[in-house]
Each structure stands twice: as structure tokens, then as C-alpha cells.
Amino acid sequence: MSMFELLHEKGIYPIPIGAYWNVDDTRIWMLYAPKKGSMQLVSNDELNSLQQELDNSAGINPMPVDDLLANRDLPVMYLPETPHELIQVDLLLNYTCNFHCVYCYSAHGRSSQQGKFEDYKAVMDYLFCSGRKQTGPYLITFSGGGEPLMSFPLIKRIVEYTEHIAEGKGYYYSFGMVSNGSLLTSEIATFLLEHNINIAISFEILEELQNKERGNYEKVASNIDMLSDMNVPFGVRTTFTMEAVSAMNTMIETVASRFPKLKHVVFDVVLSPALFATPTELDDYYNAFLENFYHAKELAALHGILLESNAVETQTLLRDRTCEGKIVVTPSGTITNCSRVSSPSEALYGEYVYGRIKDGQVEFDENEFRRQMSEYNIYTSPECKDCFAKWNCGGGCRLFHHSFGSDFVPVRCNFVRKALKEELWHTLSARFRKQTGGDLHAFIKSCIDSGKC
């Protein structure tokens, strides 16, 4: 039984944060109601009193509980029951790449094979011509497997076909692309612009790091300049090795000076077991990433740059599984649940396939889909039971669990909790500053020094 069971039953999670003021961590608490998006600070005495009131309340909520639960419920992404509910569609066009990234997740699946237009056509027909009920706007992304722009004629054909069959049917959808950026031309950029395709460029920003970890700095940088000059909407996603995390501030300064029109950057953690021999190494990496990220975010804001991280910033995400499922069409004509698993040559391929394209039709193995979705969610993962971050985390990436040993899982859990706690603190501080013009950290410190907290 959890010591906070009554609060947990109401969807409220106490988070100790006294260490922010170099006092006992349990001296100051943050009460967090994830489904309401609510949080507030209380002292340890106030928390104990609140628990006693709940014990004796006869079903009536004490005022702090009512305050936390007053907001309307936020939307939650719940586990889909079938693949027919899915809205994220990743089209992997080939197994070929012109880069050799040090952390590549699909290197073992390399071959010259390219997908067949007929397979992607079958998926588009399923999405737009089968009477399928749309549960949300379709997010159709060219990514994964290999470099998508090595198959640009296929991209062009798929986009034009989709626009043709979707016209006038009332479906909502968007196209996106993840690319290494080296093969862009003015023709491709014009096509992206004309067809509203948002592109994310995987790019390490600093020349030394790009050339060491990915390659072709000059070519990619030149193509980013071209996209900027042509006003093509795009962003940059940077994946960090341990060597790179200390360079976050330098990267932001470089974006501001070298790429002044670039206003959206995403910093991502790496998922590569080969880079971390022990849980301690992974823990050191996560701590360094988190420490450097918020410094870089503040610096980015001063330059008018939006810096984000899906790994760190989870407060606005509410889900009961980290990945709500995808229709990932591979060059082999199979359907997997993860864009990072696409080739029969990959060890985990069989764990992620749940469908195929056969005779121009999309076929799902719904039992296999449900089996995959039942793994590693907040209901089936024991580490989630009393965790304050579970609704924001969703139980952790299934591929992480399959790629790393079980002794690495507590490290990832600790990182998610630390990151969420830091984000919640930044939210509270910003709210306090807006309402009072003061500094929340200094305000609480004075309360502690005076003995009132």
C-alpha cells in the first residue's frame, strides 16, 4: 500500500522537491494532478494535514484537493483497440542510405530494395476510400528504413495520388518527412512547398559533430540555407551522443548566427544500446542532457528560437502508452508498429510486424496488434503503479525495453521523472512570475529561512 494511496485514488501525486533549496527533499512538496494539468506547492506539514483530512473526510474533499481537481479533464490518448483507430502512418520507402550515422537504428537492415507504389497505394485507398471512420487527422510521414529522398519519384507519386483520391471527401490529413537533408534540390523544395509537406532535417548543427557522427556538413548546411531562402517550412532535429550534450548552448548560438531564419529546433536523446555499456553510463548521459537542455532553452528564447525536446517535455502529453500505435508500411510490404523496425534482417523485426499488403489490400492481424499494444503500458508495467509521471510517460518506449537490459529500465524511469519534475517546476515558476512579478525560488527560500515552510 502506498503512503499516498488516498491522494493517488483521486489522481493527485505528491512530488518531493525540497532539494531545490538544499533542505530535506520532503520538506517541500509539489502536488500534481496530471489529468487536470494542475499543480501547487505545499509544506510537509500541510501535506500531512491534507492526508489526515482525507482519512476523516467521509467523502468530502479538503479545499486543496478541490482546487487541484477543479479544472476540466484534459484529453488523454488511450490505447486503441484495433489498428482501424490509428491515425499515424509512416511510409518507409527503401532500405538505402547515403549516410553512416554512429547511432543508426536501421543499419542492420540495409539493402537496395525499394518499396512498390502499389503497396503504398493500397494503404492510401484503405485510409481514404474504404469508408474508414477517421478518429483524428491522419499524420502521414515519409521516414525510417533508409533516406526517403533517395526515392523522391515514389514520394511524388504517392502524394499526388493521395491528393487526388482525398479531394472533396472531407478527410483531414498532413504530410511530413524526416530526412538527412543532403539530397534536397530546388525542385524537391518547390514540391514540398507546393504540397504543404513539413520536413524535419536530422542535423547536428556544429560542423565537427555533423562530420563525425553523420557526415556531409557543407551539403546539408547549404540545403538548409536553400530551404530558408525559399521559405519552405522546416525544422531541425538534433540527436545527442554523450560527447555532444555539453555543446547545446554552442549549437543555439550557431543557429542564431549561421542559420538566422531557423526558428524551430528539437533536441532528442539517442536510443542506441551500443553507446552505453552500463546503466551508470546511461544515467550520466541522461543527467547531462537534462542539465544542459534548460540552459539551452533559455538561451534559445533570447534568440527567438523555439527549442523543444519530446524526451524532456512531456507535461502536455497524457497517454496510457508511450506510443499509441502506428501503421508503418515497410519496403517489404509488411506493416509494423514502429518506424525504427522495418527490415527482416533486424533482430526485433518479428516482434513488431502485425500486418501486410496482399493483392492490393491491407491485412491486419488484430490479435497480434493487441498483443503488442498490451506490452509496456501503464496498466501492465509494475514500475508505473504509483509513479507520478505515468500518465505523461505512458510506460516507456517498447523498443527501449526490447533493446536495453532490464537493469537499464530504472535509469530511464528516473530520467522521465526528473525531466517531468523540472518541467512542472518551470511551469509553476513562470506562472508565479506572471502573476506577481516575483521569483518563486526566492519566495520559497525566504519562507524556509523564516521557518514558515
VENTA-V926385 format. One record per helix or strand of 3 or more residues. SS is the DSSP state (hx for helix, st for strand). FROM is the first residue (numbers start at 1). LEN is the number of residues. Records with the same first field share a line. If there is no record, write none. Layout:
# VENTA-V926385
SS = FROM-LEN / FROM-LEN
This chain:
# VENTA-V926385
hx = 5-5 / 18-4 / 25-3 / 44-12 / 63-6 / 83-3 / 107-3 / 117-13 / 148-19 / 186-9 / 207-7 / 217-13 / 245-14 / 273-3 / 279-24 / 349-4 / 366-9 / 382-3 / 390-4 / 398-6 / 406-31 / 440-10
st = 13-4 / 28-6 / 38-6 / 88-4 / 138-5 / 173-7 / 197-6 / 234-7 / 264-6 / 306-3 / 327-3 / 334-3 / 353-6 / 361-4
